[in-house]
Structures are given as C-alpha cells and as structure tokens.
Amino acid sequence: MDWQELTNLTRGQPFVVERVRLTGNGVAIEGEFELPQLAQLAVEDQVFVTAFVRCHGSIKEMERIFGVSYPTIKSRLNRITQMLEFVETDPAPSRADVIDRLRRGEITAQEAVSELEGRT
C-alpha cells in the first residue's frame, strides 16, 4: 500500500502509524510514530513539492509543467508553506562563542546574557 492509497482510505483524516516493519530482516517495531511533515500533506501537494524540488525552485518551470500562472504557483506555495513547520537550521551559539564575542567587544554584556538565556 502506498501513501496515496492510505490517504484515500483515511479521507484526509489525521492518523498515527503504530507499527513499522523493517523489510530487510523482518523486525517490527511497535509504538506511536508521527509521519514526517511532507508525508502529512495531501498527495497532490506532495506531487507539487516534488515537482518544485525537481525544478530547482524555478517558478517559471512550474508554470510550464502545471500549465498555470505565476500567481497560482505562488499561492499554492504559500498555502503549503503555512502547513509546514519551519525547521530551525541556525543553531544557537555555544556558550564559548558568546563569551568570545563578549571579550572581543562585539556584543554587550546584556546581549550575551540574552543569548545565553536563549532570548536573542
């Protein structure tokens, strides 16, 4: 069964995966597993995101593939974006980095305290 069949069965209702089986050795793991964000999108949106990645983010190419206008592509991207949680890729600075920047005079003592407390 693929994701599209599962989505059709659930009619878009949220669901939880409770069993995972590794095909190579038959080991099964039971628990409560949350689907990755992209797998939670409707199949049509998954196809759209896949096409966008394959087009290297070219909206002009997306217009050609889907036969729709620039505003339509942007609108759909914006709608999908609102469904996805942003994944922070810029980790908080280490304590040593903050202290080094403070020593060099790049930040004030108050800024250092804020950064160390995670309130940048």
N, CA, C and O atoms as a GROMACS GRO file, in nm:
protein
  480
    1MET      N    1   0.085  -0.118   0.000
    1MET     CA    2   0.000   0.000   0.000
    1MET      C    3   0.089   0.124   0.000
    1MET      O    4   0.184   0.132   0.078
    2ASP      N    5   0.059   0.220  -0.087
    2ASP     CA    6   0.137   0.343  -0.088
    2ASP      C    7   0.062   0.453  -0.014
    2ASP      O    8  -0.051   0.434   0.030
    3TRP      N    9   0.128   0.570  -0.001
    3TRP     CA   10   0.069   0.681   0.075
    3TRP      C   11  -0.062   0.728   0.014
    3TRP      O   12  -0.153   0.768   0.086
    4GLN      N   13  -0.071   0.725  -0.118
    4GLN     CA   14  -0.193   0.772  -0.182
    4GLN      C   15  -0.311   0.683  -0.144
    4GLN      O   16  -0.420   0.733  -0.115
    5GLU      N   17  -0.290   0.552  -0.144
    5GLU     CA   18  -0.397   0.460  -0.104
    5GLU      C   19  -0.436   0.483   0.041
    5GLU      O   20  -0.554   0.482   0.076
    6LEU      N   21  -0.335   0.503   0.126
    6LEU     CA   22  -0.361   0.528   0.268
    6LEU      C   23  -0.439   0.658   0.286
    6LEU      O   24  -0.531   0.665   0.367
    7THR      N   25  -0.400   0.761   0.211
    7THR     CA   26  -0.471   0.889   0.217
    7THR      C   27  -0.616   0.873   0.171
    7THR      O   28  -0.707   0.931   0.230
    8ASN      N   29  -0.637   0.794   0.067
    8ASN     CA   30  -0.773   0.770   0.019
    8ASN      C   31  -0.855   0.696   0.125
    8ASN      O   32  -0.972   0.728   0.145
    9LEU      N   33  -0.795   0.599   0.191
    9LEU     CA   34  -0.865   0.523   0.295
    9LEU      C   35  -0.904   0.612   0.414
    9LEU      O   36  -1.013   0.599   0.470
   10THR      N   37  -0.814   0.702   0.451
   10THR     CA   38  -0.838   0.786   0.569
   10THR      C   39  -0.916   0.912   0.534
   10THR      O   40  -0.958   0.987   0.622
   11ARG      N   41  -0.935   0.935   0.404
   11ARG     CA   42  -1.007   1.053   0.354
   11ARG      C   43  -0.951   1.182   0.412
   11ARG      O   44  -1.025   1.275   0.445
   12GLY      N   45  -0.819   1.188   0.425
   12GLY     CA   46  -0.753   1.309   0.471
   12GLY      C   47  -0.755   1.330   0.622
   12GLY      O   48  -0.702   1.429   0.671
   13GLN      N   49  -0.816   1.238   0.696
   13GLN     CA   50  -0.819   1.250   0.841
   13GLN      C   51  -0.681   1.217   0.898
   13GLN      O   52  -0.611   1.132   0.843
   14PRO      N   53  -0.641   1.283   1.006
   14PRO     CA   54  -0.512   1.252   1.067
   14PRO      C   55  -0.509   1.106   1.115
   14PRO      O   56  -0.611   1.051   1.156
   15PHE      N   57  -0.391   1.046   1.108
   15PHE     CA   58  -0.376   0.909   1.157
   15PHE      C   59  -0.238   0.893   1.218
   15PHE      O   60  -0.148   0.974   1.195
   16VAL      N   61  -0.223   0.788   1.295
   16VAL     CA   62  -0.096   0.759   1.362
   16VAL      C   63  -0.048   0.623   1.315
   16VAL      O   64  -0.126   0.528   1.310
   17VAL      N   65   0.078   0.613   1.283
   17VAL     CA   66   0.138   0.485   1.246
   17VAL      C   67   0.182   0.419   1.376
   17VAL      O   68   0.256   0.480   1.454
   18GLU      N   69   0.138   0.295   1.398
   18GLU     CA   70   0.170   0.228   1.524
   18GLU      C   71   0.264   0.109   1.508
   18GLU      O   72   0.310   0.053   1.608
   19ARG      N   73   0.292   0.070   1.386
   19ARG     CA   74   0.382  -0.043   1.366
   19ARG      C   75   0.467  -0.018   1.243
   19ARG      O   76   0.418   0.022   1.138
   20VAL      N   77   0.595  -0.041   1.257
   20VAL     CA   78   0.689  -0.027   1.147
   20VAL      C   79   0.764  -0.160   1.135
   20VAL      O   80   0.814  -0.213   1.235
   21ARG      N   81   0.772  -0.213   1.013
   21ARG     CA   82   0.845  -0.338   0.990
   21ARG      C   83   0.960  -0.311   0.896
   21ARG      O   84   0.942  -0.254   0.788
   22LEU      N   85   1.079  -0.352   0.936
   22LEU     CA   86   1.197  -0.337   0.852
   22LEU      C   87   1.198  -0.452   0.752
   22LEU      O   88   1.200  -0.568   0.791
   23THR      N   89   1.195  -0.419   0.623
   23THR     CA   90   1.181  -0.523   0.521
   23THR      C   91   1.302  -0.613   0.509
   23THR      O   92   1.289  -0.730   0.471
   24GLY      N   93   1.419  -0.563   0.540
   24GLY     CA   94   1.540  -0.643   0.524
   24GLY      C   95   1.550  -0.761   0.618
   24GLY      O   96   1.599  -0.867   0.580
   25ASN      N   97   1.503  -0.744   0.741
   25ASN     CA   98   1.519  -0.853   0.838
   25ASN      C   99   1.389  -0.890   0.910
   25ASN      O  100   1.390  -0.975   1.000
   26GLY      N  101   1.280  -0.829   0.872
   26GLY     CA  102   1.150  -0.864   0.929
   26GLY      C  103   1.127  -0.814   1.070
   26GLY      O  104   1.025  -0.848   1.131
   27VAL      N  105   1.218  -0.735   1.125
   27VAL     CA  106   1.199  -0.682   1.258
   27VAL      C  107   1.085  -0.581   1.256
   27VAL      O  108   1.078  -0.495   1.168
   28ALA      N  109   0.994  -0.593   1.354
   28ALA     CA  110   0.882  -0.500   1.363
   28ALA      C  111   0.896  -0.420   1.493
   28ALA      O  112   0.933  -0.473   1.597
   29ILE      N  113   0.865  -0.293   1.483
   29ILE     CA  114   0.872  -0.204   1.598
   29ILE      C  115   0.732  -0.147   1.617
   29ILE      O  116   0.672  -0.093   1.524
   30GLU      N  117   0.681  -0.158   1.739
   30GLU     CA  118   0.550  -0.104   1.767
   30GLU      C  119   0.564   0.016   1.859
   30GLU      O  120   0.649   0.018   1.948
   31GLY      N  121   0.481   0.116   1.837
   31GLY     CA  122   0.484   0.239   1.914
   31GLY      C  123   0.392   0.338   1.845
   31GLY      O  124   0.306   0.300   1.766
   32GLU      N  125   0.411   0.463   1.876
   32GLU     CA  126   0.332   0.567   1.811
   32GLU      C  127   0.428   0.656   1.734
   32GLU      O  128   0.507   0.729   1.793
   33PHE      N  129   0.421   0.650   1.602
   33PHE     CA  130   0.513   0.722   1.516
   33PHE      C  131   0.440   0.832   1.442
   33PHE      O  132   0.337   0.809   1.380
   34GLU      N  133   0.495   0.952   1.449
   34GLU     CA  134   0.436   1.063   1.375
   34GLU      C  135   0.497   1.066   1.236
   34GLU      O  136   0.618   1.047   1.219
   35LEU      N  137   0.413   1.089   1.137
   35LEU     CA  138   0.463   1.098   0.999
   35LEU      C  139   0.543   1.225   0.982
   35LEU      O  140   0.515   1.326   1.047
   36PRO      N  141   0.644   1.222   0.895
   36PRO     CA  142   0.716   1.345   0.863
   36PRO      C  143   0.618   1.447   0.803
   36PRO      O  144   0.516   1.409   0.746
   37GLN      N  145   0.650   1.574   0.816
   37GLN     CA  146   0.561   1.680   0.769
   37GLN      C  147   0.520   1.663   0.623
   37GLN      O  148   0.403   1.680   0.588
   38LEU      N  149   0.615   1.631   0.538
   38LEU     CA  150   0.582   1.621   0.395
   38LEU      C  151   0.486   1.505   0.369
   38LEU      O  152   0.402   1.514   0.279
   39ALA      N  153   0.497   1.397   0.446
   39ALA     CA  154   0.406   1.284   0.429
   39ALA      C  155   0.266   1.317   0.479
   39ALA      O  156   0.170   1.248   0.442
   40GLN      N  157   0.253   1.419   0.560
   40GLN     CA  158   0.122   1.460   0.611
   40GLN      C  159   0.046   1.547   0.511
   40GLN      O  160  -0.074   1.569   0.527
   41LEU      N  161   0.115   1.595   0.409
   41LEU     CA  162   0.048   1.676   0.306
   41LEU      C  163  -0.041   1.587   0.220
   41LEU      O  164  -0.018   1.466   0.209
   42ALA      N  165  -0.142   1.646   0.159
   42ALA     CA  166  -0.225   1.574   0.063
   42ALA      C  167  -0.136   1.528  -0.052
   42ALA      O  168  -0.034   1.590  -0.081
   43VAL      N  169  -0.176   1.419  -0.117
   43VAL     CA  170  -0.095   1.363  -0.225
   43VAL      C  171  -0.067   1.467  -0.333
   43VAL      O  172   0.045   1.474  -0.384
   44GLU      N  173  -0.166   1.548  -0.367
   44GLU     CA  174  -0.148   1.650  -0.470
   44GLU      C  175  -0.041   1.751  -0.429
   44GLU      O  176   0.038   1.796  -0.512
   45ASP      N  177  -0.039   1.785  -0.301
   45ASP     CA  178   0.062   1.879  -0.252
   45ASP      C  179   0.200   1.814  -0.248
   45ASP      O  180   0.300   1.881  -0.272
   46GLN      N  181   0.206   1.685  -0.219
   46GLN     CA  182   0.334   1.614  -0.222
   46GLN      C  183   0.390   1.612  -0.364
   46GLN      O  184   0.510   1.630  -0.383
   47VAL      N  185   0.304   1.590  -0.461
   47VAL     CA  186   0.346   1.592  -0.602
   47VAL      C  187   0.397   1.731  -0.638
   47VAL      O  188   0.500   1.745  -0.704
   48PHE      N  189   0.326   1.833  -0.594
   48PHE     CA  190   0.364   1.972  -0.621
   48PHE      C  191   0.501   2.003  -0.562
   48PHE      O  192   0.586   2.061  -0.630
   49VAL      N  193   0.524   1.965  -0.436
   49VAL     CA  194   0.652   1.991  -0.370
   49VAL      C  195   0.764   1.915  -0.441
   49VAL      O  196   0.873   1.969  -0.460
   50THR      N  197   0.737   1.791  -0.479
   50THR     CA  198   0.837   1.711  -0.550
   50THR      C  199   0.874   1.777  -0.682
   50THR      O  200   0.991   1.784  -0.718
   51ALA      N  201   0.774   1.825  -0.755
   51ALA     CA  202   0.800   1.893  -0.883
   51ALA      C  203   0.881   2.019  -0.859
   51ALA      O  204   0.972   2.050  -0.935
   52PHE      N  205   0.848   2.093  -0.754
   52PHE     CA  206   0.920   2.216  -0.723
   52PHE      C  207   1.068   2.188  -0.695
   52PHE      O  208   1.156   2.261  -0.742
   53VAL      N  209   1.094   2.082  -0.620
   53VAL     CA  210   1.233   2.045  -0.589
   53VAL      C  211   1.304   2.002  -0.718
   53VAL      O  212   1.418   2.041  -0.742
   54ARG      N  213   1.238   1.921  -0.799
   54ARG     CA  214   1.298   1.876  -0.925
   54ARG      C  215   1.326   1.991  -1.021
   54ARG      O  216   1.418   1.984  -1.102
   55CYS      N  217   1.246   2.097  -1.011
   55CYS     CA  218   1.265   2.216  -1.095
   55CYS      C  219   1.365   2.312  -1.032
   55CYS      O  220   1.385   2.423  -1.082
   56HIS      N  221   1.427   2.270  -0.923
   56HIS     CA  222   1.523   2.355  -0.852
   56HIS      C  223   1.462   2.488  -0.812
   56HIS      O  224   1.529   2.591  -0.811
   57GLY      N  225   1.333   2.486  -0.778
   57GLY     CA  226   1.266   2.606  -0.732
   57GLY      C  227   1.229   2.705  -0.841
   57GLY      O  228   1.196   2.820  -0.812
   58SER      N  229   1.234   2.663  -0.965
   58SER     CA  230   1.201   2.753  -1.076
   58SER      C  231   1.049   2.764  -1.093
   58SER      O  232   0.983   2.670  -1.137
   59ILE      N  233   0.996   2.880  -1.058
   59ILE     CA  234   0.852   2.900  -1.072
   59ILE      C  235   0.814   2.901  -1.220
   59ILE      O  236   0.706   2.855  -1.257
   60LYS      N  237   0.901   2.953  -1.304
   60LYS     CA  238   0.875   2.954  -1.448
   60LYS      C  239   0.858   2.810  -1.500
   60LYS      O  240   0.768   2.783  -1.580
   61GLU      N  241   0.943   2.720  -1.455
   61GLU     CA  242   0.932   2.579  -1.496
   61GLU      C  243   0.804   2.517  -1.438
   61GLU      O  244   0.740   2.435  -1.505
   62MET      N  245   0.768   2.554  -1.316
   62MET     CA  246   0.644   2.503  -1.254
   62MET      C  247   0.522   2.550  -1.335
   62MET      O  248   0.427   2.475  -1.353
   63GLU      N  249   0.526   2.675  -1.382
   63GLU     CA  250   0.418   2.727  -1.467
   63GLU      C  251   0.402   2.638  -1.590
   63GLU      O  252   0.291   2.603  -1.629
   64ARG      N  253   0.516   2.603  -1.650
   64ARG     CA  254   0.514   2.520  -1.771
   64ARG      C  255   0.458   2.381  -1.741
   64ARG      O  256   0.372   2.331  -1.814
   65ILE      N  257   0.507   2.318  -1.635
   65ILE     CA  258   0.466   2.181  -1.603
   65ILE      C  259   0.317   2.173  -1.569
   65ILE      O  260   0.246   2.085  -1.618
   66PHE      N  261   0.270   2.265  -1.486
   66PHE     CA  262   0.132   2.258  -1.440
   66PHE      C  263   0.035   2.337  -1.526
   66PHE      O  264  -0.087   2.327  -1.510
   67GLY      N  265   0.089   2.418  -1.619
   67GLY     CA  266   0.004   2.494  -1.709
   67GLY      C  267  -0.080   2.599  -1.638
   67GLY      O  268  -0.195   2.625  -1.674
   68VAL      N  269  -0.020   2.661  -1.536
   68VAL     CA  270  -0.090   2.765  -1.462
   68VAL      C  271   0.000   2.888  -1.451
   68VAL      O  272   0.118   2.884  -1.486
   69SER      N  273  -0.058   2.997  -1.402
   69SER     CA  274   0.014   3.124  -1.395
   69SER      C  275   0.104   3.135  -1.272
   69SER      O  276   0.092   3.057  -1.177
   70TYR      N  277   0.193   3.232  -1.278
   70TYR     CA  278   0.284   3.263  -1.166
   70TYR      C  279   0.207   3.284  -1.036
   70TYR      O  280   0.243   3.224  -0.935
   71PRO      N  281   0.101   3.368  -1.034
   71PRO     CA  282   0.027   3.388  -0.908
   71PRO      C  283  -0.032   3.258  -0.853
   71PRO      O  284  -0.040   3.240  -0.731
   72THR      N  285  -0.074   3.168  -0.942
   72THR     CA  286  -0.131   3.041  -0.897
   72THR      C  287  -0.024   2.956  -0.829
   72THR      O  288  -0.049   2.896  -0.725
   73ILE      N  289   0.096   2.951  -0.889
   73ILE     CA  290   0.207   2.875  -0.829
   73ILE      C  291   0.243   2.936  -0.694
   73ILE      O  292   0.258   2.864  -0.596
   74LYS      N  293   0.258   3.069  -0.689
   74LYS     CA  294   0.294   3.136  -0.563
   74LYS      C  295   0.188   3.112  -0.456
   74LYS      O  296   0.222   3.087  -0.340
   75SER      N  297   0.063   3.119  -0.493
   75SER     CA  298  -0.047   3.098  -0.398
   75SER      C  299  -0.041   2.957  -0.339
   75SER      O  300  -0.059   2.937  -0.219
   76ARG      N  301  -0.016   2.860  -0.425
   76ARG     CA  302  -0.009   2.721  -0.377
   76ARG      C  303   0.113   2.701  -0.288
   76ARG      O  304   0.104   2.634  -0.185
   77LEU      N  305   0.225   2.759  -0.326
   77LEU     CA  306   0.345   2.750  -0.241
   77LEU      C  307   0.320   2.813  -0.105
   77LEU      O  308   0.358   2.758  -0.002
   78ASN      N  309   0.255   2.929  -0.104
   78ASN     CA  310   0.223   2.996   0.022
   78ASN      C  311   0.131   2.911   0.108
   78ASN      O  312   0.149   2.902   0.230
   79ARG      N  313   0.031   2.848   0.046
   79ARG     CA  314  -0.062   2.763   0.121
   79ARG      C  315   0.011   2.644   0.182
   79ARG      O  316  -0.011   2.611   0.298
   80ILE      N  317   0.096   2.580   0.103
   80ILE     CA  318   0.172   2.464   0.153
   80ILE      C  319   0.269   2.508   0.262
   80ILE      O  320   0.286   2.438   0.362
   81THR      N  321   0.332   2.622   0.244
   81THR     CA  322   0.426   2.674   0.344
   81THR      C  323   0.358   2.691   0.479
   81THR      O  324   0.419   2.663   0.582
   82GLN      N  325   0.235   2.736   0.479
   82GLN     CA  326   0.162   2.756   0.604
   82GLN      C  327   0.133   2.625   0.675
   82GLN      O  328   0.111   2.624   0.796
   83MET      N  329   0.133   2.515   0.602
   83MET     CA  330   0.106   2.384   0.663
   83MET      C  331   0.232   2.321   0.723
   83MET      O  332   0.223   2.226   0.801
   84LEU      N  333   0.348   2.373   0.685
   84LEU     CA  334   0.474   2.314   0.730
   84LEU      C  335   0.537   2.396   0.841
   84LEU      O  336   0.541   2.519   0.835
   85GLU      N  337   0.586   2.326   0.943
   85GLU     CA  338   0.659   2.394   1.050
   85GLU      C  339   0.799   2.425   1.000
   85GLU      O  340   0.861   2.344   0.931
   86PHE      N  341   0.847   2.541   1.035
   86PHE     CA  342   0.982   2.578   0.996
   86PHE      C  343   1.082   2.501   1.081
   86PHE      O  344   1.066   2.492   1.203
   87VAL      N  345   1.182   2.446   1.019
   87VAL     CA  346   1.287   2.374   1.090
   87VAL      C  347   1.405   2.470   1.105
   87VAL      O  348   1.463   2.513   1.006
   88GLU      N  349   1.438   2.501   1.228
   88GLU     CA  350   1.549   2.594   1.255
   88GLU      C  351   1.680   2.529   1.214
   88GLU      O  352   1.716   2.422   1.263
   89THR      N  353   1.752   2.595   1.124
   89THR     CA  354   1.879   2.540   1.076
   89THR      C  355   1.998   2.618   1.130
   89THR      O  356   2.113   2.580   1.107
   90ASP      N  357   1.972   2.726   1.201
   90ASP     CA  358   2.079   2.808   1.257
   90ASP      C  359   2.084   2.782   1.407
   90ASP      O  360   2.010   2.845   1.484
   91PRO      N  361   2.171   2.690   1.450
   91PRO     CA  362   2.173   2.654   1.591
   91PRO      C  363   2.214   2.772   1.679
   91PRO      O  364   2.284   2.863   1.635
   92ALA      N  365   2.169   2.768   1.802
   92ALA     CA  366   2.206   2.872   1.898
   92ALA      C  367   2.358   2.870   1.916
   92ALA      O  368   2.419   2.763   1.913
   93PRO      N  369   2.419   2.987   1.936
   93PRO     CA  370   2.563   2.990   1.955
   93PRO      C  371   2.602   2.920   2.084
   93PRO      O  372   2.526   2.921   2.181
   94SER      N  373   2.719   2.858   2.083
   94SER     CA  374   2.765   2.790   2.203
   94SER      C  375   2.802   2.894   2.308
   94SER      O  376   2.826   3.011   2.277
   95ARG      N  377   2.804   2.851   2.431
   95ARG     CA  378   2.841   2.939   2.543
   95ARG      C  379   2.979   3.001   2.518
   95ARG      O  380   3.000   3.120   2.542
   96ALA      N  381   3.074   2.920   2.469
   96ALA     CA  382   3.210   2.968   2.443
   96ALA      C  383   3.210   3.076   2.335
   96ALA      O  384   3.284   3.174   2.344
   97ASP      N  385   3.126   3.058   2.230
   97ASP     CA  386   3.117   3.157   2.122
   97ASP      C  387   3.066   3.291   2.175
   97ASP      O  388   3.118   3.397   2.140
   98VAL      N  389   2.964   3.284   2.260
   98VAL     CA  390   2.907   3.407   2.316
   98VAL      C  391   3.010   3.478   2.401
   98VAL      O  392   3.027   3.600   2.391
   99ILE      N  393   3.080   3.404   2.485
   99ILE     CA  394   3.182   3.464   2.572
   99ILE      C  395   3.296   3.524   2.490
   99ILE      O  396   3.345   3.632   2.522
  100ASP      N  397   3.339   3.454   2.385
  100ASP     CA  398   3.445   3.507   2.298
  100ASP      C  399   3.401   3.637   2.232
  100ASP      O  400   3.480   3.732   2.224
  101ARG      N  401   3.277   3.644   2.184
  101ARG     CA  402   3.227   3.767   2.122
  101ARG      C  403   3.218   3.880   2.223
  101ARG      O  404   3.243   3.996   2.190
  102LEU      N  405   3.183   3.847   2.346
  102LEU     CA  406   3.177   3.947   2.453
  102LEU      C  407   3.317   4.000   2.482
  102LEU      O  408   3.336   4.121   2.496
  103ARG      N  409   3.416   3.911   2.492
  103ARG     CA  410   3.555   3.952   2.517
  103ARG      C  411   3.609   4.043   2.408
  103ARG      O  412   3.683   4.137   2.435
  104ARG      N  413   3.570   4.014   2.283
  104ARG     CA  414   3.617   4.095   2.171
  104ARG      C  415   3.539   4.226   2.159
  104ARG      O  416   3.572   4.310   2.075
  105GLY      N  417   3.438   4.244   2.240
  105GLY     CA  418   3.359   4.366   2.237
  105GLY      C  419   3.256   4.371   2.125
  105GLY      O  420   3.204   4.478   2.094
  106GLU      N  421   3.227   4.257   2.065
  106GLU     CA  422   3.130   4.252   1.956
  106GLU      C  423   2.986   4.260   2.006
  106GLU      O  424   2.897   4.301   1.932
  107ILE      N  425   2.964   4.222   2.131
  107ILE     CA  426   2.831   4.230   2.191
  107ILE      C  427   2.843   4.285   2.332
  107ILE      O  428   2.950   4.279   2.393
  108THR      N  429   2.734   4.338   2.383
  108THR     CA  430   2.733   4.391   2.520
  108THR      C  431   2.709   4.277   2.619
  108THR      O  432   2.673   4.166   2.580
  109ALA      N  433   2.731   4.306   2.746
  109ALA     CA  434   2.706   4.206   2.850
  109ALA      C  435   2.559   4.164   2.849
  109ALA      O  436   2.527   4.047   2.866
  110GLN      N  437   2.469   4.262   2.830
  110GLN     CA  438   2.326   4.230   2.827
  110GLN      C  439   2.291   4.141   2.709
  110GLN      O  440   2.212   4.048   2.723
  111GLU      N  441   2.350   4.168   2.591
  111GLU     CA  442   2.327   4.083   2.474
  111GLU      C  443   2.378   3.941   2.499
  111GLU      O  444   2.314   3.844   2.459
  112ALA      N  445   2.494   3.931   2.565
  112ALA     CA  446   2.550   3.799   2.597
  112ALA      C  447   2.456   3.722   2.689
  112ALA      O  448   2.429   3.604   2.667
  113VAL      N  449   2.406   3.790   2.792
  113VAL     CA  450   2.312   3.725   2.884
  113VAL      C  451   2.188   3.678   2.809
  113VAL      O  452   2.141   3.565   2.828
  114SER      N  453   2.135   3.764   2.723
  114SER     CA  454   2.015   3.728   2.646
  114SER      C  455   2.040   3.607   2.559
  114SER      O  456   1.957   3.516   2.553
  115GLU      N  457   2.154   3.604   2.490
  115GLU     CA  458   2.186   3.491   2.404
  115GLU      C  459   2.204   3.363   2.485
  115GLU      O  460   2.158   3.256   2.444
  116LEU      N  461   2.268   3.373   2.600
  116LEU     CA  462   2.290   3.256   2.684
  116LEU      C  463   2.158   3.203   2.741
  116LEU      O  464   2.144   3.084   2.768
  117GLU      N  465   2.063   3.292   2.760
  117GLU     CA  466   1.932   3.252   2.810
  117GLU      C  467   1.839   3.212   2.696
  117GLU      O  468   1.726   3.168   2.720
  118GLY      N  469   1.886   3.227   2.573
  118GLY     CA  470   1.807   3.189   2.457
  118GLY      C  471   1.702   3.290   2.416
  118GLY      O  472   1.603   3.254   2.352
  119ARG      N  473   1.723   3.417   2.452
  119ARG     CA  474   1.625   3.522   2.416
  119ARG      C  475   1.689   3.623   2.322
  119ARG      O  476   1.693   3.742   2.352
  120THR      N  477   1.737   3.577   2.210
  120THR     CA  478   1.805   3.669   2.116
  120THR      C  479   1.710   3.765   2.053
  120THR      O  480   1.751   3.848   1.972
   0.00000   0.00000   0.00000
